[in-house]
Amino acid sequence: MNEIRTVGIAGCGTMGAGIAIVAARAGFRTRIHDTRAEAIEKARTQTEAFLRKSVERGKLAPGKLPEVMAAWTGTTKLEDLADCDIVIEAVFEDLAVKHELFAQLDAVCPAHTIFASNTSTISITEIAGGSGRADRFVGMHFCLPAQLMKLVEMSPGINTTEATFETAWRFCEALGQKPVRTQDSPGFILNYFLIPFNNDAIRLVEQGVAEPADIDLAIKTALGYPMGPLELLDLVGMDTQRLLCEAMHGLTHEPRAACPPLVKRMIAAGHLGKKTGRGFHAYGDTKMFGA
Ligand SMILES: NC(=O)c1ccc[n+]([C@@H]2O[C@H](COP(=O)([O-])OP(=O)(O)OC[C@H]3O[C@@H](n4cnc5c(N)ncnc54)[C@H](O)[C@@H]3O)[C@@H](O)[C@H]2O)c1
């Protein structure tokens, strides 16, 4: 078995920052890379704040906080991921961007390094095709917010070896996450349901059927969900939702997966969701993490 000790994460946005917390908290040496130094600084500050809150709430032993931060290293240099046993990619939902990144990573990382993608909608086999190591490539789809949600949808591409998949699966369990196996299929399990469902909620707002707060309240009350679809979309971000819709609709041609015009108008207005302080709901701060 290929033992995983050092974890690389490429992309320090909403998802990458959360996945880095999961890895460092589970005791793995964790290196998180982004091309933007400010993304790394923001994640470092928010990670410390999240861990402090976890200690206050009794979810993390006080002595663990400095240990987790010591395991967490941010970098703008891709070469710093050279000693990683697995690299989880969480950059923009764009095949060309992912291909370019994996081509660079393939030149930097040793042969044993497993590559994983956190993509929500793009085919694992297609991303793997541009990675130079399609046999050592796997889909690992974490849920938002990764530091709180246990589910990871794990999918092999057509060329993924069973040994690679098993190593990644055991790593996922060692992270303290709950892996579920799915085929390489648009939206896997969760987003196959969620993207059209969330778009339906947006269309109710577009049509003036109900206010966002009332739609969220109805769904939470009736279905027992911890968060309404519009609250969830504010966390996901309208920019990411647009990319998810375009990828999912392009693959499936499912009309309900098409990006609602309101999302495009909200992006133009800068109402991306919680990260800009305003989306379907208004926020007092732009913090992304709760404890
Ligand atoms: N937001 C969600 O709800 C969610 C949930 C599960 C999976 N995903 C998937 O995770 C991935 C990331 O989504 P996100 O919401 O975190 O996006 P995001 O926009 O918040 O973050 C993306 C980050 O990647 C960085 N980046 C872009 N190109 C890069 C490169 N070449 N090298 C290094 N860093 C680069 C950006 O600077 C940015 O910080 C996407 O594939 C998305 O589909 C998103």
The ligand as a Tripos MOL2 file, in Angstrom:
@<TRIPOS>MOLECULE
LIG
   44    48     1     0     0
SMALL
NO_CHARGES

@<TRIPOS>ATOM
      1 N1        -18.2320   25.7310   -3.5050 N.am      1 LIG1
      2 C1        -18.8160   24.5440   -3.3810 C.2       1 LIG1
      3 O1        -19.9240   24.4110   -2.8460 O.2       1 LIG1
      4 C2        -18.1210   23.2900   -3.8540 C.ar      1 LIG1
      5 C3        -18.4360   22.0720   -3.2380 C.ar      1 LIG1
      6 C4        -17.7620   20.9130   -3.6390 C.ar      1 LIG1
      7 C5        -16.8220   20.9860   -4.6560 C.ar      1 LIG1
      8 N2        -16.5540   22.1860   -5.2560 N.ar      1 LIG1
      9 C6        -15.5220   22.2070   -6.2920 C.3       1 LIG1
     10 O2        -14.3030   22.6180   -5.7100 O.3       1 LIG1
     11 C7        -13.5390   23.3640   -6.6630 C.3       1 LIG1
     12 C8        -13.2240   24.7210   -6.0990 C.3       1 LIG1
     13 O3        -14.4170   25.4060   -5.7950 O.3       1 LIG1
     14 P1        -14.4320   26.6270   -4.7550 P.3       1 LIG1
     15 O4        -15.8590   26.9050   -4.5000 O.co2     1 LIG1
     16 O5        -13.5030   26.3430   -3.6280 O.co2     1 LIG1
     17 O6        -13.8100   27.7840   -5.6890 O.3       1 LIG1
     18 P2        -13.1600   29.1890   -5.2220 P.3       1 LIG1
     19 O7        -13.3720   30.1200   -6.3820 O.co2     1 LIG1
     20 O8        -13.6400   29.5890   -3.8690 O.co2     1 LIG1
     21 O9        -11.5930   28.8420   -5.0740 O.3       1 LIG1
     22 C9        -10.7670   28.4740   -6.1540 C.3       1 LIG1
     23 C10        -9.3440   28.8660   -5.7900 C.3       1 LIG1
     24 O10        -8.4660   28.2990   -6.7710 O.3       1 LIG1
     25 C11        -7.4240   29.2270   -6.9980 C.3       1 LIG1
     26 N3         -6.8080   28.9180   -8.2850 N.ar      1 LIG1
     27 C12        -7.2930   29.1000   -9.5320 C.ar      1 LIG1
     28 N4         -6.4270   28.6310  -10.4580 N.ar      1 LIG1
     29 C13        -5.3760   28.1290   -9.7610 C.ar      1 LIG1
     30 C14        -4.1640   27.4710  -10.1420 C.ar      1 LIG1
     31 N5         -3.8790   27.2430  -11.4150 N.pl3     1 LIG1
     32 N6         -3.3150   27.0970   -9.1780 N.ar      1 LIG1
     33 C15        -3.5980   27.3040   -7.8640 C.ar      1 LIG1
     34 N7         -4.7220   27.9110   -7.4360 N.ar      1 LIG1
     35 C16        -5.6020   28.3140   -8.3870 C.ar      1 LIG1
     36 C17        -8.0950   30.5840   -6.9420 C.3       1 LIG1
     37 O11        -7.1510   31.6260   -6.7090 O.3       1 LIG1
     38 C18        -9.0840   30.3780   -5.7920 C.3       1 LIG1
     39 O12        -8.5110   30.7720   -4.5490 O.3       1 LIG1
     40 C19       -14.3670   23.3840   -7.9610 C.3       1 LIG1
     41 O13       -13.9580   22.3330   -8.7840 O.3       1 LIG1
     42 C20       -15.7810   23.1680   -7.4490 C.3       1 LIG1
     43 O14       -16.6160   22.5740   -8.4110 O.3       1 LIG1
     44 C21       -17.1550   23.3420   -4.8610 C.ar      1 LIG1
@<TRIPOS>BOND
     1     1     2 1
     2     2     3 2
     3     2     4 1
     4     4     5 ar
     5     4    44 ar
     6     5     6 ar
     7     6     7 ar
     8     7     8 ar
     9     8     9 1
    10     8    44 ar
    11     9    10 1
    12     9    42 1
    13    10    11 1
    14    11    12 1
    15    11    40 1
    16    12    13 1
    17    13    14 1
    18    14    15 2
    19    14    16 1
    20    14    17 1
    21    17    18 1
    22    18    19 2
    23    18    20 1
    24    18    21 1
    25    21    22 1
    26    22    23 1
    27    23    24 1
    28    23    38 1
    29    24    25 1
    30    25    26 1
    31    25    36 1
    32    26    27 ar
    33    26    35 ar
    34    27    28 ar
    35    28    29 ar
    36    29    30 ar
    37    29    35 ar
    38    30    31 1
    39    30    32 ar
    40    32    33 ar
    41    33    34 ar
    42    34    35 ar
    43    36    37 1
    44    36    38 1
    45    38    39 1
    46    40    41 1
    47    40    42 1
    48    42    43 1
@<TRIPOS>SUBSTRUCTURE
     1 LIG1         1 GROUP 0 **** ****
